[in-house]
Amino acid sequence: MREYLMSRKTVRVVFHLVDARHGPIDEDMRIMREVGESLPKKASYVVVLTKADKNVKGASSKNQGRVARDVMENLRQTMKENGVGNAPVILTSSETKLGRDDVWRYLSLAAEL
């Protein structure tokens, strides 16, 4: 991935999907480290926490999802340790559509550049 990021001049945003039920695993840490070391300055890195509705009983449009505090703390610590500590985190759910508009905003910003 490092070579790809360094050689692709057109990369504007990298979305990294992490399961909100478990938080970052070893592979996520490796990806964060590589992105932290090789992402071009003009590109954005965004962590997308998926399956947020799985942490809420009876998820709905009013109660769309959440992340356990220990998962979020672990994620933020892992991000800092791997050089991507300032990256935005978007909480998402395919079931409740939570975060969909936020992801689209990053995509549209990337398309404008």
Phi, psi and omega in degrees: 000324181304312180298319180299311182297322182285333184265341182269103181286345183266357179295126180245330180210141176239120176262129179245112182273127179232134180290119183291343180285334187239336186081188185291138174253179183306319180296322177297319179298318179297316179297314179301317180298314180296318178295316179301327182273338190229359181290128177301148183300329182279354181260151177257149175241127184230128175269128181247110177276113184266164174062035180295335179291341181286346179266001184235127177285125179070045179304140180212184180295334179273332180233075194283330181163166178199173180233139177300143182303318181293327177294315181293318178297317178297318178299310181298319179295316179298320179297314180299315182296337184248018170081015179232033186297338181264003182291143176290153176239127179248127177272128184227159173210127177287333181287313184261356181071011177304132176084352183301316180294324178296317178297317179299323179299316178295321178296317181291324175298319179295323181290333181285335185286000000 
